[in-house]
């Protein structure tokens, strides 16, 4: 793994590990609506009506309040400032109203027991004068930590930030992203969000080639995100009894470069899917340009595209069918992937292709592949790959035992980091949540797919450029609503 990929992956893992400590509550859940009601009562009585006794009983003794304009306040100063600035003039009274649609609630657990929640959203502040219409004075974001005190909810920590003058038009998020892409010489971004096992959002920004606007169904080359698709195709064959994970591959295929090295007899689908073949990533990286074992198969983990290609050839020889047909039948069709292909076939709409650019913004000549590769070069859209992730996260119609085996820690890479069947697996999250992810990197290509099987949430990011770290940072701290301060501390 090269340094750039390592840095990018570290950034991704760090942010998503924070983001998914607990899953956002469904907005129809009892707890979500309880906290929605709590927010309403607390601010209506304690702030808008200045019921100071109620306020006193519903803020923690060690309250911490952070304001991006008036600074830090402890319980005493918060209470004093409320009396002085909010409740001193009933004829010209500041009031607060929440944007109900913006509310998000994340539960907090300790040893499996609920002890509090984090509540986030947008609130608006008005001046209320008798006989006059309320005047909007500012809008801001808030993050509140509520903790249970017996049966009561008490405000423990509060952040009020990103205050804006309503007279000033806020910077549009789309313009933010478009400018970020331009500044980093990355023409296009595609992003998909899966929530509770369903693809809920697809967004595509920028241009295909610095000229033509990238459409919703822009086609991206996704590099190694091909591997999870091939891996699922293999598992489907196993599920149907057409392949065994432990069967020797030499019965169907022996690479000409390996004929004099009988270690080829040890190769199995299991060793390929878990990257234990002993092969380099690609043979062209060797001085000889020939395939050879760098260690005994099964001895340890080493990422290898050659291994996936080896398995593809063995499967095609055994079954007498090509991988395109098998994937179409076993994965693409059941997952609803109608705009995905392994190579530039006759159905490829070149006018929708997101061309690739280097870190300096120079166009990289498009290489059109006319045969399938099990490890790279898949051509797909955000929507199609989002459907694939949704399909996987919901079991992919595999038998229960095999689906569970797919998520097991087959090979340990390092602490809290493992490899399964076609996916890297990260643990160490709160509760029993874990992440399954894969990245893709080629010249002018940077892609990511990550899913959280317990919460059934997932994210997809496709970029057609090389200078991607600033874009990942923005997406994960702003687009996905992780605070900039938290990002910098991490």
N, C-alpha and C positions, 0 to 999 in steps of 0.2 A: 504494500500500500504506500503510495507516494505521499510526501509531506502535505501537499495541497489537499489531497483527498482526506488525509487524516485530520487536518484542521477543520475542514468542512464538516466531517462526520462528528467531530467533537462538539462543534457548535450545535449541530442538529440534536445530538443525544442530550446535551446539557439542557437545552430549552424544552425539548419535549418531556424530559424527565420531570421538570418543574410543572409543565402544563398539565401532565396527566397524573399528578399525585392523587387527585380524586376527580371523578367525572362530573361534568355539569349536570345538575338535576333537570329532569324533564319538567317543562313548565306546567304540566298538568298534575304533577305530584303533590302530595299533601304537604311535604316539607317546604317545597318551593312556595306554595301559596300561603303557608304559615308565615314565612319570612317576608313575603310580599305584603301581607297584612301588618306585620310588625313594623316594617319600614313606614308604612302609611300612618299607623297610629303614633309611632314615636315622633315623627316630624310634624304631624298635624297638631298633636297635643303639646309636645315639648318645644317646638320651634315656631310654628305658625300661631298657636294660641297661647304660648308662653306659660304652660302649666309647669312651673318650676319644680313642684313637688314630684310630679310624674317623671320629669327629666332626671331629678336627683336619684330616684329609685331605679332608673334604667340605664345608668352609665356606670361602668366599672370603677372601683376605687383606684385602680392604677391606669385609668384611661390614657391613651396616647392619641393625640389628634395632630395630623400633619396637613398643613395647608400650603399650597405652592406660592401664596402671596403674603400671608400673615404669619407664616412660620409655625414652629412647634408649640403645642399647648398641652399641659397636663390637665388633670381633672379640675383642679382649682381654677386655673386660668381660663379653661374652656367654659366653666360655669359662670365665671365673672364676666367674660366677654359676651356671653349670650345675654346676660342681664343688661349689660351696658350698651351693646350695639344692636341687639335684636329686639329686646323687650322694653326699651326705655321710652319709646314714642309710639303709642298705639294708634295715633292719627296718621303716621307715615311708617308703616310696618313692613320690614322685609319678610317675605314668605318663600317657602321652598316647595316645588312640585317635582315629582319624579316622572321621567319618561318610562312608563310601565313596560313598554315593549323592549326596553334596553336591559331589563333586569336579568342577571345571571346569578345562580346560587351553586356553590360548591361545598359539599359536606366535609367536615373535619372529624376524624375518628382517632381514638386512642385505644389500642387493643380491641378493636372491633366495636367500640362503644361510641356513639355520637356525642361529641362534647361542644360542637360549635359549627359555624358555617362562615364562609367568605361570600359576601354579597357585592356584586359589581353592577354599575349602571351609569346612566347619565341623569343629572338633575339640573333643573332650571330655577333661577332666582328672580323674584319679582318684587316691586314696591307696591304695596297696597295702600291706597288712600281712600278715605270715605267719599263716596259719590263719584269716584273716578274709576276708569278701567285699569286693571292691573298692568304695570309696565315691566316688561322683561328687561332685566339689568345684566344678566350674565348666564352662561351655560358652563357646565363643568362635568368632569367624570368623578366618580367616587368609588372607593373600595372600603367596605366595612367588615370588620370581624365581630360577629355576634357569638357570645358564649352562653351556655345554659347555666343558670343559677337556680337550682331546683327546677321549677316548671317555667320560670321566667327567662326571657331572652334579654341579655344585657350587652350594651355596646362596649366592646373592649378596646378596639383600635379603629381609627377612621382616617382615611386619606381623601382629601378633596383637591383635585388637580386639573390641569389643562383648562383653566378658566378662559373663556373667550367673550369678547364684546360682541353681542348679537348684531351690532351695526356693521361689524367687519365680517365679510364673507370668509368662512373657513376654507383652508386649502382642501380641495377635493382629493379624496384618497386615490382616485384613479390617476389624477395628475401627479400625485406623489410617486406612484409606482412607475408611471411612464417616464418621469424625469430620472428616477433611480436607474431604470433600465438604460436610458440614454447615457447617463453619466458613467456607467460601467461597461459600456459597449456590448450590452446584451440586448438584442432586438426584441425578443419575445419571452413572455412568462405565461405558463399555463398552471393553474392550481385547482385541485379538487379536494373537497371535504366530505368525509363519510361520517355520519352521526347515527349511532344506534343501529349500525349495520346497513344504512341506506345512504346512497350518494345524494347529498342535499345541495351541493353547490359546485358549479364549474365556472371558472373565470379565466379568461384569456386576455392578456394585455400586450401592447406593443405592435410590432410589425413582423412580417415574415422575412423581410430582406432589407429593412431600413426604408422601405418605400410603401409596400402594400400592407394595409392593416391586417393583423392576424385575426382570422375569424374564430368564432366559437369552436368550430370543429377543425382547427389547425392540426396538421399532422406533424408529430415530432418523432425524430429518431431518439430512442430511449436507452441505447447502449445496453448495459448489463441488467436493466430491468426486464430484459428478455428471459433471463434465467428463471425467475419465479414462474413465468408462464410455462416454460418447458418443464420445470420440475413438477408442476401440477399435472401436466399432460402425462408424465411418467407415472405419477401416483394414481391417476385414473386407470392407466393400463394395469397397474398392480391390483387395484380394486376390482377390475373386471377379470382378473385371473389370467391375463395375457402376458404378464411379466412378474418375476419374483425379484425382490430387492437384493437377494443374496445369490442369484444365479450368475455363473461366470459368463463374461461377455465374449470370451475368445471363441465360443462356439459359433458366433455370428460375425465377428469382426476382429481382425488383427491388423493394426496399422503397419504398413510396410516397414516403417522405421524401427519397429520393435520386434521383428521376427526372430532376431538372434538373442533376445532377452526374454526368457520365459516367465519373468515376473508379470507379463501381460495376463497370465492365467489367474492371477489374483484379483483382477479388476471385476467389480460388480456395480450394479446401479446404486447400491447403498454408498459405496466409496466415492462414486462420482457426485451424488447429491450432497454429500457432506464434505466435499473437497479434500479427500484423502487419497487421491490417485497416485501422488508422487510426481505428477507432471508440473512443468512450469505453467505460467498463465497462458503464454502462446509460444509455439516453437520458433517463430520468427525472431523472438527475443534472444535466442541462442546464436552463438557465432556460427554454428554449423547449419542453422536453419532446419534442423531435424529434431524430431520428437524423441525424448529419452526420459528415463526415470531419474529424478533427482534424489529420491529416497524410496524405500520399499513401500508399496501400496499398503495403506492402513496404519502406517507408522505415526503420522501426524497430519495436522491440517495445513494445507497450502492452497490458496485460491487459484483456480485453474479453469479458464475457458476451454482449453484443450480437452479436459475431462468431459465437459458437457457435450462437446462435438463428438467425442469418442462414443459416448452413450447414444447420441442421435443416430450415428451410422450403424451401430449394433442393432438398435430397435428397428430401423428401416430394413435392414437385411433380414431380421427375424420375421417381421410381420409382412414384408413385401409392400409396405405403404410408406409414403413420405410424411414428414413431420407436419407439413402444412395441412394435409387432410386429417391427420390424427388430432391436431390441435383444434381445427375447425369443428370436428365432431364432438370432442370431449371437453373443450374449454370455451372456445369462442361462441359457439351457438348457445349452449346452456347459460353462459354468463351474459348474453346479449351484446357481445362485442362484434358489431357489424362493420367496423371501420378500422380493422387491425390486420396486419399482414407481416410475414417474415421477410419479404423482399419486394422489389419494385415490379409487381405483377401488372397485368393489364387493367386492374381496377384502381391502381394508384393514381390519385388526383394530384399531380405535381404542382398545380396552382395553389394548393393548400399547404405545401410543405414549408416548415419553418427552417430556413437555411441556417447554416452554422457559421459562427464568427469567433475569431481568436480574441485574446485579452486586449489587443489593441484596436479591435473593431474591424479587422480585415476579414473579408469573406473567405471561408474555407471551401475549396472546390467540392461540390457534392459528388460523392462516389455512390453510384447506384449498384446495389447488389442484386444479382439475379438468381441466387440460390439461398436456401435457408441456412441460418446459423443458430444453433441452439443456445448460444451464449451472448449474442449481441445482434444489433442492427434491426430489432423489431421496430416497425413503423405503426404508430397508434395515436389516438387522441386522448385528451384528458378524460373525456366522458367514458370512453371505452375502458381505459385502465382503471378508472374509478369503479366501473361495473365489475371489473375483475377483482379488485380489492374487496368490494362488497360481497362478491360470490365466495371468495376465500374465507372472509371473516364469518360468514354464515354457514361454513362447513363444506362448501363446494360439492355437495351431494356425495361426499365420500362416506364410507362406513365409519361409524363412530370411532372404532379402534384405530383405524388408519389416520383419521383426522387428528386424534390425540397424539399419535406417534409423530406426525408432521411437526407438532409444536414442542416435542421433547428436546432436551439438551443432548444432542448426539455427540458433539465435540466441544470441549471447553477451550475458549480462546484466551480469556483472562477473567479476572474477578467480575462476576455478574454479566459476562459476555460469552455467548455460546453460538454454535451453528446447528441448525436443524436440517430439514430437507428443503434446500433452496432458499432459506431465509436465515439471516442473523437474528439471534434472540437475545434481548437485553432484559435483565432482571434488576431487582433492587428498588423497585417502586413501592410506594406505600400499599399495604394490603397484599394481595396476591396478583396484582396487575403486572403485566409484562408487555414488552414491545417486540414486534417482528418487523424487520426492515430490510431494505436493499437499496443500494445506490447504483447509479450508472454514470460512467465518465469516459468520454471520448473527446477528441479535439472538437471544441465547439458544442459539446453536449454535457449537461450536468442535470441529473435527474434523481429523484428521491421518492420512495414509497414507504410509508410506515403505518402500522396498524396496531391497535391495542385490543387483543381478543376479548378481554373481560368486559370492557366498556363498549366494545364494538365501534370504536371511533378510529378514524384514519385520515391521512393526509397524503396528497400527491403534489409534487412540484416538478415541472418540466422547464428547463431553461436552454436556450440555444446559443449560449456563449460560455466563455471560460472564466471571466472575472465575477464570480458568483457569491463570494462570502458576504459582501455588503448587502446583497439582495436577500440572502437567507436571513441575515440579522434583522432586516426591516420586517420581513414577512413574519418572523417568529416573535418579534417584540411588539410590532404595531398592528399588523394585519390580524394576528391571532391574539392580540390584546394582552401581551405580557409587557409589564412596565419597563421602560428604558433603564430606570435605576436598578431594577432587579437584574436585568441583563448585564449591566456593567459590574455589579457585585459578583455575579456568578463567574 
